[in-house]
Amino acid sequence: MHWWWWLVYMHWWWLVYMLFLFLINCWPAQPVVWMVWTKQNVLQWWTNRFWEVYSSLGEEGGSFTGKSLESKGYI
């Protein structure tokens, strides 16, 4: 066997190890990935709710501007 056999057979062992740790929930970065993904989803949800309320105030007869944000070119 040649001296470089371990490069051929063992170059991917750390990928399998990290996958194993991720699946058993011991990978240190998994909580960080979950936290960032959750915060992005929550932020997107609150942004959507804000624009729904804000644009509903601007519709005809609303108490904010009397014009919708679409007609003003904001959305």
Number of C-alpha atoms within 10 A of each C-alpha: 4 5 6 8 10 9 9 8 9 9 10 10 10 10 10 10 12 14 14 13 14 15 11 9 12 13 15 11 11 13 13 11 11 11 12 11 12 12 12 11 12 12 12 12 11 11 11 12 12 12 13 11 10 14 19 18 18 19 17 12 11 13 11 14 13 13 17 19 17 11 10 9 7 8 9
